[in-house]
Each structure stands twice: as C-alpha cells, then as structure tokens.
Amino acid sequence: MSLAALVTSIPSPAEDTWYVGPFPIRAYAMAILAGIAVAVWLTTKRWAARGNNPDDVLEIAFWAVPFGIVGGRIYHVITTPEPYWGPDGDPWKALRIWDGGLGIWGAVALGAVGAYIGCRRLNVSFVEFADALAPGLLIAQGIGRLGNWFNQELFGAPTTLPWGLEVDTDVAARTCAEWGIECAPGTLFHPTFLYEMIWNIAGAFLLMYLAKRFKLGHGQVFWLYAMIYTSGRVWIEMLRIDTAEVIFGLRLNVWTSIVVFAIALVAFVIVARRYPAGDEPAVSRTPDAPEGEADDEEQPDQGS
C-alpha cells in the first residue's frame, strides 16, 4: 500500500485471529479483555479514592463481567436475528461470540445485575459503585470497538472523506447488497468504530472532570454517563449499514438510545434535586469496620 493511500484512508487489519499452536487468539476477544482491564483499573482507583477497599472491585467484577457478556450476546441475537434464525441463518452461530456481536444495552443491563449481586455480597453501595465505574465503562466500550475494526464489521455508509475505512471487497459487496446500495470496488466507508471510540474516551474524561468539578454522587455520574454515551450512539448508529431491525424508519438501537437518554436525563434531574451539588456520599463501608456497618461521618472530598 502506498504512502498516499495510508494518509487518505484507514486500512482494515489483514487478520483478526492469530494462533499459538492449536489455540486461536482472536482480536475481538483481546479488545474486550483490554477494555475490561482498563475499566477495572480505573474503577479501582476511583473506588479507593472514595475511601473504599480497592479489592472490592475485582470481587464485583467477578460477577458483573460474565453477566455482562451473556447479556450483551443475548441482546445482539434477539435484535439481529437474521444471521441466526433467518432463511439462511445458523442457530449455532449464536454461541460463536468470538465472531463478534455484543449489544451494549444487554451487557449493561445484565452486567448491572451481576454488579448488584457483588455489591450485596460485600455490603457496599451499588449506586456509589456505579458512579465509580461509569468513566471506566465508557472507556471499555471505546476500546472494545477495536474488535469491530479487526472483524471488519459495523462500519458506516460509503464516504469520500479522507479518513474513510478500507474494507475487503467481498465484505463490502455483501454488506452493500444487504443494504441495497451500490458500492464500486475501492469504496471507502465511515469508520464508525473510530467515531465511537473517540467519542467514548473523550466522554469519559469529560465525565471525570464534571464529576470532580461539581462533586457529583448518588448515581449522578452513572446517569450522566448514560446521557453522554447515548447522545453519541444516536448519530453514529445512523451512519451504520449493517443488518438491524428498523422501526418507523429508524434502527432499533437509535430508538433505544433515545429512550435511555430520556430516562437518564429524568433520573439525573431527580437525583440532583434530592442531593444538592457538593453533597457527596460518605464512604460506603469503612476499611476497619465489619461488613454491614456504614461510616456515618462525612468524609473529606477526595475526588470523583
């Protein structure tokens, strides 16, 4: 590939799987694991800054991560049924999670159930844990999009922009045929994986700034996370041309984003009215106190 091509387009990776002996190492899985690792690291720092036991995060992740992966896969299979249950579908592909396909809404919903179980077992505040987790979760979602890049999936409509994404000819032809559009050989596509990655990582830093600047707590950080993510997901989703359920002219994930944004906005306003700015919660559980005993003393501001 010439230097000119490199600076006027984004190439797709030549491979998405490598082998160590008979064992496959899949880029999609590595991207998901890298995102989880960063989220755990950042959440641990934020959780400890609030005066909590940093070991809690791994304990809670032990429950939240498997629940989230299962929830994400279930949502994807339900909302994109054609590859599995359509005329040419293969139901067994529903189990091939390494081929890609995790719906964030299912991952967050069922992952929250797992996190709640973990918080209950440790007797810590689920709401405050969600606040600590929110920026790391947003970054993890951004890193996870690299898996879509390696899999050459979920890209956007054709574009002439200089940062257009190169896609293998057969993948491009199949996707364009499914969408019913004309795509000449060499057509470039919107790199929606990159748009979402940049949006999410930038949103995470904005979230941490706002949380610290306005001393947000009591679930406000998590609801703000939901608003930041969904506001970006609406316009990014509308660029995509992969198979999706369409309702009243809009993709299902667009409607879901709009509904979640509205719920998050209402919840944020309600919590903000109930807890004035700067009214941060106390430590969920003192390090030296037995589980189940909360510290009633107001703790100094250690950041959010």
N, C-alpha and C positions, 0 to 999 in steps of 0.2 A: 504494500500500500504506500502511495507517495505521501510526501510531507504535506502537500496541498490538501490531499484527502483527509489527513489527520486533523488539520486545523479547520476544516469546513464541515466536519461531520463527526459523529461519535460511533466508533465501531462496536459491534457486539462481540463478546468473547467467543473464541473459536470452540471452546469446550466448556461444559458445565459439570463434568464428572472426571475425577482422577482416581486411579486405582493404586492401592498399596497391596501388592499381591492380589488375592481374590476379593479384597474388601474395597468397595466404592466409597469415595469421598465426594459428596455432592455439594456444589457451590451453594445451592438453595439452603441446605441444612446448615452449612457453615455461616451463612449470613444470618439466619435465625438465631443460631447459638451465639454469634458475636453480639447481636443486639441484646440478647438476654444477659450476657455477661456484663455489658456496659450498663444496662438498666440496674442490675443487682449492685454493681459497684457504686453508681451514683446514688441509688436509694439508700445504701448502707451509710454513705457519708451524710446524707440529709437526715436520715433517721437518727444517727448518733448525735448530730448537731442539735437535735431537739431533746437530747438527754436520755435517749433510749438505748437499749442494749443492741449494738450492731449485729450481734449474732441472730437476732430475731429475723432479719431479712432473709437469710438463707433458709431458715425454718419455714417461713411463709412461702418463699419461692418454691419449696419442695411440693407444696400443694397447688400454688397458683399456676405454675408453668405447665404441668401436664393437663390440668383442667383447661387452660387457655388454648393449648394446641388442639385438643379434642374439640373444643367449642368452635375454634376457627375453621376446622375441617368440616364439621357438621354444617355450619352456616354456608360455606362455599358450595358444598354438594347440593344443599337444598335450593340455593339461589341460582346456581348454574347447573341445572340437571342434565342438559343435553349430552355432555360427554359421557355421562354415566347411565342415564335412563332413556336417552333419545333413540331414534331409529337405528343409528349406527353406534350407539353407546356401549360401554363395557362396565357393568356394575362393579367389577373387581378393581377398576381404576380408582374407585372411591377410597380404597385403602392405600393407594400409592401416593402418600403425602409428599414423598421426596420429589415428585414430578411438579410440585408447586400447587398452590391453591389453598390459602388460608384466609378466611373472611375476618377482618378485624373486629366486626361487631360481635360475632360469636366468640372470638378469642377474649375480648374484654368482658363480655357478659359472663361466660363460664369461668374465665380466669378470676373474675371478682368473687365468684362462689368459692373457688379454691382459696383465694386470699382471705376471705371471711372465715373459712374453717381454720386456716392457720392462725389468724388473729385471735379467734376464740380459744384455741388450744393454748396460746401464750398469754391470754388475758390482756391483750393490748387493744388500743382503739383502732378499729377498722377504718374509720373516717380519716384519722390522722395519718394512718399508714398510706391511704390512697393519696393524700396530699404529698407525702414524701416521695411516692412512686411516680407521680404524674410526669415530671420532666424526663426521667429515665425511660418511661414507657414511650414517650413521644420520640426520643432518640432511637430506641429499639425499633420502632416502626419504620423510621427512616433508613436505618442500616439494613433491615430486613428486605427493603425494596431492591437491594443489590441482587438478591436471589432472582427477582423477575428479570433483571438485566441479563444474568447468566443464562436463564431459561428462555430468553427471547420471547417474552410474553407480556401481556397487559400494556403494550405500548399504545401510543395515541394515533390520531389520524395522520395522513400524509402531510408533509410540510416542506417548504423551501427554505426554512430558517437555517442558518449556518451550523447550528448545533443539532441538526436532525440526526436521528438514530438510524444506523445501517442495520438491516435485518436480512437474514438468509433468504434467498429468492423463494424457496419453497414455502417457508414460514410466512413470508409476506403475501405470496399468492393465495395461500389457504385462508389467511385472515381476511384479506380483501374480498375474497369470494364469499366468505361467510357474512361479511358486512354489506355485500352488494355494491362495491365501489371499484373503480378502475385504478389499477396500480401498475405503472410501467416498470420494467426492470430498472433497478437502481433507485427506486423511490425511497425517500427518507421519511421517517415518522417522528412524531413528537416523543421525546424520551420522558414519558410520564413518571417512570421510576425515579429519574433525576429530579424532576419538579417536586415530587412528594418528599424525597429525601432532603432536599434543601429546605422546603417549607417546614418539615417536621423538626429538623435540627435547629433552624433559626427560631422556630416557635418555642422550642424547649428553653433556649437561652432567654427569650423574651419572658417566658413563664417564670423562670427563676428570678429574673430581675423584678418583675411585678410582685411576686410573692414576697421578696425581701423588702422592696420599697414600700409596699402597703401592708406588710405584716399579715398576709392572708393566712387563714387557717380554717378549721371546722368544715373542711370539704370544699372550700372556695377554690383552692389550687386545682383540684381534680375537675371541677366543673368548668374552670377556665381552660384547662387542657382540652376538654371535650369541645369547647367552642372554637379554639384555635385549630384543632385537627379537622373538624367537620367543615369549617369555612374554607379550608384549602381543598378538602376532598371533593366538594361540590364542583369547583371549576376543573380540577384535574380529572375527575371521573367523566365529565362531559367531553373530554378530549379523547377518551379511550374508544377503541373499536373492537375490543374483544367481545365474545359472546356474553350477553347479560339479559336478564329479564327486564322488559320495558313496560312501564305503567303510565298511561296518559302521556306518552311521548318522552318520558324521562326514565333513565336507568334506575333500577331499584335502589342502588347504593346512593344515588342522588337524593331520592325521597328519604331514605334512611338518615342521611346526613342532615337534611333539613329538619326532620323530626327531632333527632338527637340534639341538634343545635338549639332548637326552641326549648326543649326540656332542660338543657344545661343552663340556658340563659335564665329561665324562671327560677331554677334551683339556686343559681348564683345570687340572684337578687334577694330571694327569701333568706338565704343564709347571711348575706351582707346586712340585711335589716335586723336580723336577730343578734348578730355579733358585730358590733361596731369595729371600724378599722383599728387595728392595733391590739384588739382583744384576742391575743394568741392563746391557745390552749396550754395547759400545764403539761408536764411530762406524763406520758401515758402510764408509765409504771417506773417507779424509782429503781435504780440498779440493785440497791441493797434490800428493798422491801420484798416480802413474799409475794408470789403471784396472786393477783386479785386485789391488792391494796394499792390504791392510787395515791399519788402525792398531791395534796391539796394546796401546797404552797405555789405561788406564782413564780415561774421560772424566768430568769433574765432572757432577753431577746438574743438568740444565737443564730438567727437567720432562718430562712425557709428553704 
